């Protein structure tokens, strides 16, 4: 009787242990999936930020060029005006 109770308790502990191992595997798998998803999202955010930065740099360079052209035109106009005086 005593050994039967011990064997039954051992069998119950084994079942409980297997359930806990399965739960642990599921949690580990979820963590891996979430980590992969997190890195994918982070990479997408970095890519998007780089695209926006490149566009901003391009607009800035164009604006600088426009300013240079504007000042050159103003300079030419001033020289022409002073030449007429």
PASEKE-801544 format. One record per atom (N, C-alpha, C): atom name; residue in one letter; y, x, z. Coordinates in Angstrom, 1 decimal, m for minus. Atoms other than C-alpha are relative to their C-alpha. Example, Ala and Ser with C-alpha at 12.3 -4.5 7.8 and 13.67 -1.06 7.14 Angstrom:
<recs>
@name N, resn a, yy m1.2, xx 0.9, zz 0.0
@name CA, resn a, yy m4.5, xx 12.3, zz 7.8
@name C, resn a, yy 1.2, xx 0.9, zz 0.0
@name N, resn s, yy m1.1, xx m0.9, zz 0.0
@name CA, resn s, yy m1.1, xx 13.7, zz 7.1
@name C, resn s, yy 1.1, xx m0.8, zz 0.8
</recs>
This chain:
<recs>
@name N, resn x, yy m1.2, xx 0.8, zz 0.0
@name CA, resn x, yy 0.0, xx 0.0, zz 0.0
@name C, resn x, yy 1.3, xx 0.9, zz 0.0
@name N, resn x, yy m1.2, xx m0.9, zz m0.1
@name CA, resn x, yy 2.4, xx 2.8, zz 1.0
@name C, resn x, yy 0.3, xx 0.7, zz m1.3
@name N, resn x, yy m0.2, xx m0.8, zz 1.3
@name CA, resn x, yy 1.8, xx 4.8, zz m2.2
@name C, resn x, yy 0.4, xx m0.9, zz m1.1
@name N, resn x, yy m0.4, xx 1.0, zz 1.0
@name CA, resn x, yy 2.1, xx 1.6, zz m4.3
@name C, resn x, yy 1.5, xx m0.2, zz 0.1
@name N, resn x, yy m1.4, xx 0.2, zz m0.2
@name CA, resn x, yy 5.6, xx 1.0, zz m2.8
@name C, resn x, yy 0.8, xx 1.2, zz m0.5
@name N, resn x, yy m0.7, xx m1.3, zz 0.4
@name CA, resn x, yy 6.6, xx 4.6, zz m3.4
@name C, resn x, yy 0.0, xx 0.0, zz m1.5
@name N, resn x, yy 0.1, xx m0.1, zz 1.4
@name CA, resn x, yy 5.4, xx 4.4, zz m7.0
@name C, resn x, yy 0.9, xx m1.1, zz m0.7
@name N, resn x, yy m0.9, xx 1.1, zz 0.5
@name CA, resn x, yy 7.2, xx 1.1, zz m7.6
@name C, resn x, yy 1.4, xx 0.4, zz 0.1
@name N, resn x, yy m1.4, xx m0.5, zz m0.2
@name CA, resn x, yy 10.4, xx 2.5, zz m6.1
@name C, resn x, yy 0.3, xx 1.1, zz m1.0
@name N, resn x, yy m0.2, xx m1.1, zz 1.0
@name CA, resn x, yy 10.0, xx 5.6, zz m8.3
@name C, resn x, yy 0.2, xx m0.6, zz m1.4
@name N, resn x, yy m0.1, xx 0.6, zz 1.3
@name CA, resn x, yy 9.5, xx 3.4, zz m11.4
@name C, resn x, yy 1.4, xx m0.7, zz m0.1
@name N, resn x, yy m1.3, xx 0.7, zz 0.0
@name CA, resn x, yy 12.6, xx 1.4, zz m10.5
@name C, resn x, yy 1.2, xx 1.0, zz m0.1
@name N, resn x, yy m1.0, xx m1.1, zz 0.0
@name CA, resn x, yy 14.6, xx 4.6, zz m10.0
@name C, resn x, yy 0.1, xx 0.6, zz m1.4
@name N, resn x, yy 0.1, xx m0.6, zz 1.4
@name CA, resn x, yy 13.4, xx 5.9, zz m13.4
@name C, resn x, yy 0.7, xx m1.0, zz m1.0
@name N, resn x, yy m0.6, xx 1.0, zz 0.9
@name CA, resn x, yy 14.5, xx 2.6, zz m15.1
@name C, resn x, yy 1.5, xx 0.1, zz 0.2
@name N, resn x, yy m1.4, xx m0.1, zz m0.3
@name CA, resn x, yy 17.9, xx 2.9, zz m13.3
@name C, resn x, yy 0.6, xx 1.3, zz m0.6
@name N, resn x, yy m0.5, xx m1.3, zz 0.6
@name CA, resn x, yy 18.2, xx 6.5, zz m14.4
@name C, resn x, yy 0.1, xx 0.0, zz m1.5
@name N, resn x, yy m0.1, xx 0.1, zz 1.4
@name CA, resn x, yy 17.5, xx 5.7, zz m18.0
@name C, resn x, yy 1.2, xx m0.9, zz m0.4
@name N, resn x, yy m1.2, xx 0.9, zz 0.2
@name CA, resn x, yy 20.1, xx 2.9, zz m17.9
@name C, resn x, yy 1.3, xx 0.8, zz 0.1
@name N, resn x, yy m1.2, xx m0.8, zz m0.2
@name CA, resn x, yy 22.6, xx 5.3, zz m16.5
@name C, resn x, yy 0.2, xx 1.1, zz m1.1
@name N, resn x, yy m0.1, xx m0.9, zz 1.1
@name CA, resn x, yy 21.8, xx 7.9, zz m19.2
@name C, resn x, yy 0.5, xx m0.6, zz m1.2
@name N, resn x, yy m0.4, xx 0.8, zz 1.2
@name CA, resn x, yy 22.2, xx 5.3, zz m21.9
@name C, resn x, yy 1.5, xx m0.3, zz 0.1
@name N, resn x, yy m1.5, xx 0.3, zz m0.2
@name CA, resn x, yy 25.6, xx 4.3, zz m20.4
@name C, resn x, yy 0.8, xx 1.3, zz m0.2
@name N, resn x, yy m0.7, xx m1.2, zz 0.1
@name CA, resn x, yy 26.6, xx 7.9, zz m20.2
@name C, resn x, yy 0.1, xx 0.4, zz m1.5
@name N, resn x, yy m0.1, xx m0.4, zz 1.4
@name CA, resn x, yy 25.7, xx 8.5, zz m23.9
@name C, resn x, yy 1.0, xx m0.9, zz m0.7
@name N, resn x, yy m1.0, xx 0.9, zz 0.6
@name CA, resn x, yy 27.7, xx 5.4, zz m24.9
@name C, resn x, yy 1.4, xx 0.4, zz 0.3
@name N, resn x, yy m1.3, xx m0.4, zz m0.4
@name CA, resn x, yy 30.7, xx 6.6, zz m22.9
@name C, resn x, yy 0.4, xx 1.3, zz m0.7
@name N, resn x, yy m0.3, xx m1.3, zz 0.7
@name CA, resn x, yy 30.5, xx 10.1, zz m24.4
@name C, resn x, yy 0.3, xx m0.3, zz m1.5
@name N, resn x, yy m0.2, xx 0.3, zz 1.4
@name CA, resn x, yy 30.2, xx 8.6, zz m27.9
@name C, resn x, yy 1.4, xx m0.6, zz m0.2
@name N, resn x, yy m1.3, xx 0.6, zz 0.1
@name CA, resn x, yy 33.3, xx 6.4, zz m27.3
@name C, resn x, yy 1.1, xx 1.1, zz 0.2
@name N, resn x, yy m1.0, xx m1.1, zz m0.2
@name CA, resn x, yy 35.2, xx 9.5, zz m26.0
@name C, resn x, yy 0.1, xx 0.8, zz m1.3
@name N, resn x, yy m0.1, xx m0.8, zz 1.2
@name CA, resn x, yy 34.3, xx 11.4, zz m29.1
@name C, resn x, yy 0.7, xx m0.8, zz m1.1
@name N, resn x, yy m0.6, xx 0.8, zz 1.0
@name CA, resn x, yy 35.3, xx 8.5, zz m31.4
@name C, resn x, yy 1.5, xx m0.1, zz 0.3
@name N, resn x, yy m1.4, xx 0.1, zz m0.4
@name CA, resn x, yy 38.6, xx 8.1, zz m29.5
@name C, resn x, yy 0.7, xx 1.3, zz m0.3
@name N, resn x, yy m0.6, xx m1.3, zz 0.3
@name CA, resn x, yy 39.3, xx 11.8, zz m29.7
@name C, resn x, yy 0.2, xx 0.3, zz m1.4
@name N, resn x, yy m0.1, xx m0.1, zz 1.4
@name CA, resn x, yy 38.6, xx 11.9, zz m33.4
@name C, resn x, yy 1.2, xx m0.9, zz m0.5
@name N, resn x, yy m1.1, xx 0.9, zz 0.4
@name CA, resn x, yy 40.9, xx 8.9, zz m33.9
@name C, resn x, yy 1.4, xx 0.5, zz 0.4
@name N, resn x, yy m1.3, xx m0.5, zz m0.5
@name CA, resn x, yy 43.6, xx 10.5, zz m31.8
@name C, resn x, yy 0.5, xx 1.2, zz m0.8
@name N, resn x, yy m0.3, xx m1.1, zz 0.8
@name CA, resn x, yy 43.5, xx 13.7, zz m33.8
@name C, resn x, yy 0.4, xx m0.4, zz m1.4
@name N, resn x, yy m0.4, xx 0.6, zz 1.3
@name CA, resn x, yy 43.6, xx 11.7, zz m37.1
@name C, resn x, yy 1.4, xx m0.5, zz 0.1
@name N, resn x, yy m1.3, xx 0.6, zz m0.1
@name CA, resn x, yy 46.6, xx 9.8, zz m35.9
@name C, resn x, yy 1.1, xx 1.1, zz 0.2
@name N, resn x, yy m0.9, xx m1.1, zz m0.2
@name CA, resn x, yy 48.3, xx 13.0, zz m34.7
@name C, resn x, yy 0.3, xx 0.8, zz m1.3
@name N, resn x, yy m0.2, xx m0.7, zz 1.3
@name CA, resn x, yy 47.7, xx 14.7, zz m38.0
@name C, resn x, yy 0.8, xx m0.8, zz m1.0
@name N, resn x, yy m0.8, xx 0.9, zz 0.8
@name CA, resn x, yy 49.1, xx 11.7, zz m39.8
@name C, resn x, yy 1.5, xx 0.0, zz 0.4
@name N, resn x, yy m1.4, xx m0.1, zz m0.5
@name CA, resn x, yy 52.2, xx 11.8, zz m37.6
@name C, resn x, yy 0.7, xx 1.3, zz m0.4
@name N, resn x, yy m0.5, xx m1.3, zz 0.4
@name CA, resn x, yy 52.7, xx 15.5, zz m38.3
@name C, resn x, yy 0.3, xx 0.0, zz m1.5
@name N, resn x, yy m0.2, xx 0.1, zz 1.5
@name CA, resn x, yy 52.3, xx 14.9, zz m42.1
@name C, resn x, yy 1.2, xx m0.8, zz m0.3
@name N, resn x, yy m1.2, xx 0.9, zz 0.2
@name CA, resn x, yy 54.8, xx 12.0, zz m42.0
@name C, resn x, yy 1.3, xx 0.7, zz 0.4
@name N, resn x, yy m1.2, xx m0.7, zz m0.5
@name CA, resn x, yy 57.3, xx 14.1, zz m40.0
@name C, resn x, yy 0.3, xx 1.1, zz m1.0
@name N, resn x, yy m0.2, xx m1.1, zz 1.0
@name CA, resn x, yy 56.9, xx 17.0, zz m42.5
@name C, resn x, yy 0.6, xx m0.6, zz m1.3
@name N, resn x, yy m0.5, xx 0.7, zz 1.3
@name CA, resn x, yy 57.5, xx 14.6, zz m45.5
@name C, resn x, yy 1.5, xx m0.4, zz 0.3
@name N, resn x, yy m1.3, xx 0.4, zz m0.3
@name CA, resn x, yy 60.6, xx 13.2, zz m43.8
@name C, resn x, yy 1.0, xx 1.2, zz 0.1
@name N, resn x, yy m0.8, xx m1.2, zz m0.2
@name CA, resn x, yy 61.9, xx 16.7, zz m42.9
@name C, resn x, yy 0.3, xx 0.6, zz m1.4
@name N, resn x, yy m0.2, xx m0.5, zz 1.4
@name CA, resn x, yy 61.4, xx 17.8, zz m46.6
@name C, resn x, yy 1.1, xx m0.8, zz m0.7
@name N, resn x, yy m0.9, xx 0.9, zz 0.6
@name CA, resn x, yy 63.3, xx 14.8, zz m47.8
@name C, resn x, yy 1.4, xx 0.2, zz 0.5
@name N, resn x, yy m1.3, xx m0.2, zz m0.6
@name CA, resn x, yy 66.1, xx 15.4, zz m45.3
@name C, resn x, yy 0.6, xx 1.4, zz m0.5
@name N, resn x, yy m0.4, xx m1.3, zz 0.4
@name CA, resn x, yy 66.3, xx 19.1, zz m46.3
@name C, resn x, yy 0.5, xx m0.1, zz m1.5
@name N, resn x, yy m0.4, xx 0.1, zz 1.4
@name CA, resn x, yy 66.5, xx 18.1, zz m50.0
@name C, resn x, yy 1.4, xx m0.8, zz m0.1
@name N, resn x, yy m1.3, xx 0.8, zz 0.0
@name CA, resn x, yy 69.3, xx 15.5, zz m49.3
@name C, resn x, yy 1.1, xx 0.9, zz 0.5
@name N, resn x, yy m1.1, xx m0.9, zz m0.6
@name CA, resn x, yy 71.2, xx 18.1, zz m47.2
@name C, resn x, yy 0.4, xx 1.1, zz m1.1
@name N, resn x, yy m0.3, xx m1.0, zz 1.1
@name CA, resn x, yy 70.9, xx 20.7, zz m50.1
@name C, resn x, yy 0.8, xx m0.7, zz m1.1
@name N, resn x, yy m0.8, xx 0.7, zz 1.0
@name CA, resn x, yy 72.2, xx 18.1, zz m52.5
@name C, resn x, yy 1.4, xx m0.3, zz 0.5
@name N, resn x, yy m1.4, xx 0.3, zz m0.6
@name CA, resn x, yy 75.1, xx 17.2, zz m50.2
@name C, resn x, yy 0.8, xx 1.3, zz 0.0
@name N, resn x, yy m0.8, xx m1.3, zz 0.0
@name CA, resn x, yy 76.0, xx 20.9, zz m49.9
@name C, resn x, yy 0.4, xx 0.3, zz m1.4
@name N, resn x, yy m0.4, xx m0.2, zz 1.4
@name CA, resn x, yy 76.0, xx 21.2, zz m53.7
@name C, resn x, yy 1.1, xx m0.9, zz m0.3
@name N, resn x, yy m1.1, xx 0.9, zz 0.3
@name CA, resn x, yy 78.2, xx 18.1, zz m53.9
@name C, resn x, yy 1.3, xx 0.5, zz 0.6
@name N, resn x, yy m1.2, xx m0.5, zz m0.7
@name CA, resn x, yy 80.6, xx 19.6, zz m51.4
@name C, resn x, yy 0.6, xx 1.2, zz m0.7
@name N, resn x, yy m0.5, xx m1.2, zz 0.7
@name CA, resn x, yy 80.8, xx 22.9, zz m53.3
@name C, resn x, yy 0.7, xx m0.5, zz m1.3
@name N, resn x, yy m0.6, xx 0.5, zz 1.3
@name CA, resn x, yy 81.5, xx 21.0, zz m56.6
@name C, resn x, yy 1.3, xx m0.7, zz 0.4
@name N, resn x, yy m1.2, xx 0.7, zz m0.4
@name CA, resn x, yy 84.1, xx 18.9, zz m54.8
@name C, resn x, yy 1.1, xx 1.0, zz 0.3
@name N, resn x, yy m1.0, xx m1.1, zz m0.3
@name CA, resn x, yy 85.9, xx 22.0, zz m53.4
@name C, resn x, yy 0.4, xx 0.8, zz m1.3
@name N, resn x, yy m0.3, xx m0.7, zz 1.3
@name CA, resn x, yy 85.7, xx 23.7, zz m56.8
@name C, resn x, yy 0.9, xx m0.8, zz m0.8
@name N, resn x, yy m0.9, xx 0.9, zz 0.7
@name CA, resn x, yy 87.3, xx 20.7, zz m58.4
@name C, resn x, yy 1.4, xx m0.1, zz 0.6
@name N, resn x, yy m1.3, xx 0.0, zz m0.7
@name CA, resn x, yy 90.0, xx 20.5, zz m55.8
@name C, resn x, yy 0.7, xx 1.3, zz m0.2
@name N, resn x, yy m0.6, xx m1.3, zz 0.2
@name CA, resn x, yy 90.6, xx 24.2, zz m56.2
@name C, resn x, yy 0.6, xx 0.1, zz m1.4
@name N, resn x, yy m0.5, xx 0.0, zz 1.4
@name CA, resn x, yy 90.9, xx 23.8, zz m60.0
@name C, resn x, yy 1.3, xx m0.8, zz m0.1
@name N, resn x, yy m1.2, xx 0.9, zz 0.1
@name CA, resn x, yy 93.3, xx 20.9, zz m59.5
@name C, resn x, yy 1.2, xx 0.6, zz 0.6
@name N, resn x, yy m1.2, xx m0.6, zz m0.6
@name CA, resn x, yy 95.5, xx 22.8, zz m57.1
@name C, resn x, yy 0.5, xx 1.1, zz m0.8
@name N, resn x, yy m0.5, xx m1.1, zz 0.9
@name CA, resn x, yy 95.6, xx 25.8, zz m59.4
@name C, resn x, yy 0.8, xx m0.6, zz m1.2
@name N, resn x, yy m0.7, xx 0.7, zz 1.2
@name CA, resn x, yy 96.6, xx 23.5, zz m62.3
@name C, resn x, yy 1.3, xx m0.5, zz 0.4
@name N, resn x, yy m1.2, xx 0.6, zz m0.5
@name CA, resn x, yy 99.2, xx 21.8, zz m60.2
@name C, resn x, yy 1.0, xx 1.1, zz 0.3
@name N, resn x, yy m0.9, xx m1.1, zz m0.3
@name CA, resn x, yy 100.7, xx 25.1, zz m59.0
@name C, resn x, yy 0.5, xx 0.7, zz m1.3
@name N, resn x, yy m0.3, xx m0.6, zz 1.3
@name CA, resn x, yy 100.6, xx 26.4, zz m62.6
@name C, resn x, yy 1.1, xx m0.8, zz m0.7
@name N, resn x, yy m1.0, xx 0.9, zz 0.6
@name CA, resn x, yy 102.7, xx 23.4, zz m63.7
@name C, resn x, yy 1.4, xx 0.2, zz 0.7
@name N, resn x, yy m1.3, xx m0.2, zz m0.7
@name CA, resn x, yy 105.4, xx 24.2, zz m61.1
@name C, resn x, yy 0.7, xx 1.1, zz m0.4
</recs>
